[in-house]
């Protein structure tokens, strides 16, 4: 006579049931956790080790082992592997510290031609010098172990992350001056000063706009053939252009010139264009960076020759051109109009850019600088 089947009582509450179902459906969780969650759910639906094993594609011994773990440690704890004693670590903490400090040095300073470490090179250097440095536990270290030690200390000596050294001693003062100009714009907008006696512009150049032409015609999308435009990999270079642009922060209008270069004489020509665009009673204030053409003797001489108060140049700090709102306009233009552009000549490129700017000026977008004052700063 067959022995009666033993039914293991699993106390699975509603919350644990919901967690098990989530794990069982997961595509990102560990495969072992997903399998054990499905085993427990299958056994809950039909309390038979054989049936649950057949449904989940495992043996009934695996089901019983999972059930014992659930009874002993709890339903959710049964999904994880039990900690194993494992082998005692051979690499001492001092040796790990030495390896990490070694990763903080440049290999060229240790006689290698490399600028940065590779984990393979670092492992080789450690094997060759660990004993002499008093760390024999690293004498046979391999690349994989080096990776684990560096990862544990969040050190990546094979990568470079760039930063920008502050080189302007007057950074805070210039920053405050630029922000005061943006604050002035905000106040004028609040007062609805559409006929204000001041024009405030954010100005910069976008050099190196490439006039690139096709060597073969683009092929239009065709159903079942190619869903996008098809373009020949080869192309022609027709040269480059520079866009000189200033955005009126009160009206949103874009004033622009397109030149082959962006020297002082081109900037002076742009300033003359602004001089003609605004009435003689309007003070023109420009926010611009420290490009050599902006601070040259020729530019300063022309500005100083104008009536007093006509032009005021407000410079961003060095390496602080991100304060200039026109940079966002250039970024948007690059992503939209200039992306994938193909032209037959520089003249066509100039015409299409000017057409884009004319279209913007039909319905100008007023740009603004958004800032927040943290409570901690108060």
C-alpha positions as CSV (number, residue, x, y, z in Angstrom):
1,X,0.0,0.0,0.0
2,X,1.4,3.4,-1.0
3,X,2.3,5.8,1.7
4,X,0.0,8.9,2.0
5,X,1.3,12.0,0.3
6,X,2.7,14.6,2.6
7,X,1.4,18.1,2.0
8,X,3.7,20.9,3.2
9,X,1.7,23.8,4.6
10,X,2.9,27.1,3.2
11,X,1.6,30.2,5.0
12,X,1.6,32.7,2.0
13,X,-0.2,35.9,2.9
14,X,-1.7,38.4,0.4
15,X,1.4,40.6,0.4
16,X,3.8,37.8,-0.1
17,X,1.6,36.4,-2.8
18,X,1.7,39.7,-4.7
19,X,5.5,39.8,-4.3
20,X,5.9,36.2,-5.6
21,X,3.7,37.0,-8.6
22,X,5.8,40.0,-9.4
23,X,9.1,38.0,-9.2
24,X,7.6,35.2,-11.3
25,X,6.8,37.7,-14.1
26,X,10.1,39.6,-13.8
27,X,12.4,39.8,-16.9
28,X,15.2,41.4,-15.0
29,X,15.4,39.5,-11.7
30,X,17.8,36.6,-11.2
31,X,16.7,33.4,-13.0
32,X,17.0,31.4,-9.8
33,X,14.6,33.7,-7.9
34,X,12.1,33.6,-10.8
35,X,12.3,29.8,-10.9
36,X,11.7,29.5,-7.1
37,X,8.9,31.9,-7.1
38,X,7.2,29.9,-9.9
39,X,7.7,26.7,-7.9
40,X,6.1,28.1,-4.8
41,X,3.1,29.5,-6.8
42,X,2.7,26.2,-8.6
43,X,2.8,24.2,-5.4
44,X,0.3,26.6,-3.8
45,X,-2.1,26.0,-6.7
46,X,-1.7,22.2,-6.6
47,X,0.2,20.9,-3.5
48,X,2.1,18.1,-5.3
49,X,5.9,18.1,-5.7
50,X,5.7,16.1,-8.8
51,X,3.0,18.3,-10.4
52,X,4.8,21.5,-9.5
53,X,8.1,20.1,-10.8
54,X,6.5,19.1,-14.1
55,X,4.9,22.5,-14.5
56,X,8.1,24.4,-13.8
57,X,10.4,22.0,-15.6
58,X,12.4,20.8,-12.5
59,X,12.5,17.6,-10.5
60,X,10.4,17.0,-7.5
61,X,13.5,16.9,-5.4
62,X,14.1,20.6,-6.4
63,X,10.5,21.4,-5.4
64,X,10.9,19.7,-2.0
65,X,14.2,21.5,-1.3
66,X,12.5,24.9,-2.1
67,X,9.6,24.0,0.2
68,X,11.9,23.1,3.1
69,X,13.7,26.5,2.6
70,X,10.4,28.3,2.6
71,X,9.2,26.6,5.8
72,X,12.6,27.2,7.6
73,X,13.5,30.7,6.5
74,X,10.2,32.2,5.1
75,X,8.6,32.4,1.7
76,X,10.5,35.4,0.4
77,X,13.8,34.4,2.0
78,X,13.5,31.0,0.2
79,X,14.0,32.8,-3.2
80,X,17.6,33.8,-2.3
81,X,20.7,31.5,-2.1
82,X,21.8,30.6,1.4
83,X,25.2,32.1,2.3
84,X,28.0,29.7,1.9
85,X,31.2,29.7,4.0
86,X,33.4,29.8,1.0
87,X,37.2,30.1,1.0
88,X,38.8,32.6,3.3
89,X,40.2,35.6,1.2
90,X,43.9,35.3,0.5
91,X,44.4,39.0,-0.4
92,X,44.9,41.1,2.7
93,X,43.3,44.5,3.2
94,X,46.7,46.2,3.0
95,X,47.3,44.5,-0.4
96,X,44.0,45.8,-1.7
97,X,44.8,49.3,-0.5
98,X,48.2,49.1,-2.3
99,X,46.5,48.0,-5.5
100,X,44.0,50.8,-5.4
101,X,46.7,53.4,-4.7
102,X,48.6,51.9,-7.6
103,X,45.6,52.5,-9.8
104,X,45.6,56.1,-8.8
105,X,49.0,56.6,-10.4
106,X,49.6,57.0,-14.1
107,X,51.4,54.1,-15.8
108,X,53.7,56.5,-17.7
109,X,55.1,57.5,-14.3
110,X,56.1,53.9,-13.7
111,X,57.9,53.4,-16.9
112,X,55.1,52.3,-19.2
113,X,54.2,54.0,-22.5
114,X,50.5,53.9,-21.6
115,X,48.6,57.0,-20.5
116,X,46.0,55.1,-18.6
117,X,45.9,51.6,-17.0
118,X,44.2,48.6,-18.5
119,X,43.2,46.0,-16.0
120,X,45.4,43.5,-17.7
121,X,48.4,45.8,-17.4
122,X,47.6,46.6,-13.8
123,X,47.4,43.0,-12.9
124,X,50.7,42.3,-14.6
125,X,52.4,45.1,-12.8
126,X,51.0,44.0,-9.5
127,X,52.3,40.4,-10.0
128,X,55.7,41.7,-10.9
129,X,56.1,44.1,-7.9
130,X,53.8,42.9,-5.2
131,X,56.3,40.7,-3.4
132,X,58.9,43.5,-3.4
133,X,56.3,45.9,-2.0
134,X,55.5,43.5,0.8
135,X,52.2,42.1,-0.5
136,X,52.9,38.5,-1.5
137,X,49.1,37.7,-1.6
138,X,49.1,39.6,-4.9
139,X,51.8,37.6,-6.5
140,X,49.4,35.5,-8.6
141,X,46.6,38.0,-9.0
142,X,44.6,37.8,-12.3
143,X,42.8,40.4,-14.3
144,X,39.3,39.4,-13.0
145,X,40.4,39.9,-9.4
146,X,41.8,43.3,-10.2
147,X,38.4,44.2,-11.7
148,X,36.5,43.1,-8.6
149,X,38.8,45.0,-6.2
150,X,38.6,48.2,-8.3
151,X,34.8,47.9,-8.7
152,X,34.4,47.4,-4.9
153,X,36.3,50.7,-4.4
154,X,34.5,52.5,-7.2
155,X,37.8,53.2,-9.0
156,X,38.0,53.3,-12.9
157,X,41.6,54.0,-13.8
158,X,40.9,53.1,-17.5
159,X,38.5,56.1,-17.9
160,X,38.9,59.9,-18.1
161,X,36.2,62.2,-16.8
162,X,36.8,65.8,-17.8
163,X,36.4,68.8,-15.6
164,X,36.9,72.5,-16.1
165,X,39.3,74.4,-14.0
166,X,38.0,77.9,-12.9
167,X,40.4,80.4,-14.4
168,X,38.5,83.6,-13.9
169,X,39.3,85.3,-10.6
170,X,36.3,87.6,-11.1
171,X,33.9,84.7,-11.9
172,X,31.4,85.5,-9.1
173,X,31.3,89.2,-10.0
174,X,30.8,88.6,-13.7
175,X,28.2,85.9,-12.9
176,X,26.3,88.3,-10.8
177,X,26.4,91.0,-13.5
178,X,25.0,88.6,-16.1
179,X,22.2,87.4,-13.8
180,X,21.4,91.0,-13.0
181,X,20.8,91.6,-16.7
182,X,18.5,88.6,-16.9
183,X,16.7,90.0,-13.8
184,X,16.3,93.3,-15.6
185,X,14.7,91.5,-18.5
186,X,12.3,89.8,-16.1
187,X,11.3,93.1,-14.6
188,X,10.7,94.7,-18.0
189,X,8.5,91.8,-19.0
190,X,6.5,92.0,-15.8
191,X,5.9,95.7,-16.5
192,X,5.0,94.8,-20.1
193,X,7.6,97.2,-21.4
194,X,7.1,96.5,-25.1
195,X,8.3,100.0,-26.0
196,X,11.2,100.0,-23.5
197,X,14.2,102.3,-24.2
198,X,16.6,99.4,-23.9
199,X,17.2,96.4,-26.0
200,X,18.9,93.4,-24.3
201,X,20.4,90.7,-26.6
202,X,22.1,87.4,-26.0
203,X,24.8,87.2,-28.7
204,X,27.3,84.6,-29.9
205,X,28.7,83.0,-33.0
206,X,28.1,79.5,-34.3
207,X,31.2,78.8,-36.4
208,X,32.0,75.9,-38.7
209,X,28.6,75.1,-40.1
210,X,29.5,72.7,-42.8
211,X,28.0,72.9,-46.3
212,X,27.9,69.2,-47.1
213,X,26.6,67.9,-50.4
214,X,25.4,64.5,-51.7
215,X,27.3,62.5,-54.2
216,X,24.1,60.8,-55.2
217,X,20.4,61.7,-54.8
218,X,18.6,60.8,-51.7
219,X,16.1,57.9,-52.1
220,X,12.6,58.5,-50.6
221,X,11.0,56.0,-48.3
222,X,9.4,53.0,-50.0
223,X,7.0,50.5,-48.3
224,X,8.6,47.1,-48.0
225,X,12.0,48.4,-49.2
226,X,13.3,51.0,-46.7
227,X,11.2,53.0,-44.3
228,X,13.5,56.0,-44.1
229,X,15.3,58.2,-46.6
230,X,18.3,56.3,-48.1
231,X,21.5,58.3,-48.5
232,X,24.8,57.5,-50.1
233,X,27.6,57.3,-47.5
234,X,30.0,59.5,-49.5
235,X,29.6,63.3,-49.5
236,X,31.2,66.5,-50.7
237,X,32.5,69.3,-48.6
238,X,31.7,72.8,-50.0
239,X,33.2,74.7,-47.0
240,X,32.0,76.2,-43.8
241,X,30.0,79.3,-42.7
242,X,29.7,81.2,-39.4
243,X,26.4,82.3,-38.0
244,X,26.5,85.5,-36.0
245,X,23.2,85.8,-34.0
246,X,21.7,87.8,-31.2
247,X,18.3,87.1,-29.6
248,X,16.4,90.1,-28.3
249,X,15.3,88.8,-24.9
250,X,12.3,91.2,-24.7
251,X,10.8,90.5,-28.2
252,X,12.3,87.1,-29.1
253,X,13.5,88.4,-32.5
254,X,16.7,87.0,-33.9
255,X,19.2,89.3,-35.5
256,X,21.7,87.4,-37.6
257,X,24.4,87.6,-40.2
258,X,26.1,84.7,-42.0
259,X,29.8,85.2,-42.8
260,X,32.7,83.0,-44.0
261,X,34.6,83.9,-40.9
262,X,33.9,85.5,-37.5
263,X,36.6,88.1,-36.9
264,X,36.4,91.5,-35.4
265,X,35.3,93.1,-38.7
266,X,32.4,90.7,-38.9
267,X,31.3,91.5,-35.4
268,X,31.5,95.2,-36.1
269,X,29.3,94.6,-39.1
270,X,26.8,92.9,-36.9
271,X,26.9,95.8,-34.4
272,X,26.2,98.2,-37.3
273,X,23.3,96.0,-38.3
274,X,21.9,96.3,-34.7
275,X,22.6,100.0,-34.7
276,X,20.3,100.4,-37.8
277,X,17.6,98.0,-36.4
278,X,16.9,100.1,-33.2
279,X,16.1,103.7,-32.8
280,X,18.8,106.1,-31.8
281,X,17.2,106.5,-28.4
282,X,17.5,102.9,-27.5
283,X,20.3,101.6,-25.4
284,X,21.6,98.3,-26.8
285,X,23.0,95.8,-24.2
286,X,24.7,92.6,-25.3
287,X,25.5,89.5,-23.3
288,X,28.5,87.8,-24.9
289,X,31.5,85.6,-24.1
290,X,35.2,86.4,-24.1
291,X,36.1,85.5,-27.7
292,X,39.1,87.4,-29.0
293,X,36.9,89.2,-31.5
294,X,34.7,90.5,-28.7
295,X,37.5,92.1,-26.8
296,X,39.7,93.1,-29.7
297,X,41.1,96.6,-30.2
298,X,39.0,97.0,-33.3
299,X,35.8,96.1,-31.6
300,X,36.4,98.3,-28.6
301,X,37.4,101.2,-30.7
302,X,34.1,101.0,-32.7
303,X,32.0,100.7,-29.6
304,X,33.7,103.6,-27.9
305,X,33.2,105.7,-31.0
306,X,29.4,105.4,-30.7
307,X,27.2,107.9,-28.7
308,X,27.5,107.4,-24.9
309,X,25.2,104.7,-23.6
310,X,24.3,103.4,-27.1
311,X,26.2,100.0,-26.6
312,X,26.9,98.2,-23.4
313,X,28.8,94.8,-23.6
314,X,28.3,92.5,-20.6
315,X,30.8,89.6,-20.7
316,X,30.2,86.2,-19.2
317,X,33.0,84.7,-17.0
318,X,35.7,82.8,-18.7
319,X,34.4,79.2,-19.4
320,X,31.0,80.5,-18.4
321,X,29.4,80.7,-21.9
322,X,26.7,78.4,-20.6
323,X,25.2,81.5,-19.0
324,X,24.4,82.8,-22.5
325,X,20.9,82.0,-23.5
326,X,21.7,82.0,-27.2
327,X,23.6,78.8,-26.7
328,X,20.3,77.0,-26.2
329,X,19.0,78.5,-29.4
330,X,22.1,77.2,-31.3
331,X,21.5,73.8,-29.8
332,X,17.9,73.6,-30.9
333,X,18.9,74.8,-34.4
334,X,21.5,72.1,-34.6
335,X,19.0,69.4,-33.6
336,X,16.3,70.5,-35.9
337,X,17.2,72.5,-39.0
338,X,20.9,71.6,-39.4
339,X,20.6,67.9,-38.6
340,X,21.3,65.8,-41.7
341,X,21.2,68.9,-43.9
342,X,22.6,68.5,-47.5
343,X,23.2,71.4,-49.8
344,X,24.8,72.0,-53.3
345,X,26.8,75.0,-52.2
346,X,27.6,77.4,-49.4
347,X,25.2,79.9,-51.0
348,X,22.3,77.4,-50.7
349,X,23.3,76.7,-47.0
350,X,23.2,80.5,-46.3
351,X,19.8,80.8,-48.0
352,X,18.3,78.0,-46.0
353,X,19.6,79.3,-42.7
354,X,18.3,82.7,-43.4
355,X,14.9,81.2,-44.4
356,X,14.9,79.3,-41.1
357,X,15.6,82.5,-39.1
358,X,12.9,84.5,-41.1
359,X,10.4,81.8,-40.2
360,X,11.3,82.1,-36.5
361,X,10.9,85.8,-36.6
362,X,7.4,85.5,-37.9
363,X,6.3,84.1,-34.6
364,X,9.2,85.0,-32.2
365,X,9.7,82.9,-29.0
366,X,10.7,85.0,-26.0
367,X,13.5,83.3,-24.2
368,X,14.0,83.6,-20.4
369,X,16.5,82.5,-17.8
370,X,15.0,80.4,-15.1
371,X,16.7,80.2,-11.7
372,X,15.8,79.1,-8.2
373,X,17.0,80.3,-4.8
374,X,17.4,77.5,-2.4
375,X,16.3,77.9,1.2
376,X,19.7,76.9,2.4
377,X,21.3,79.9,0.6
378,X,18.9,82.2,2.4
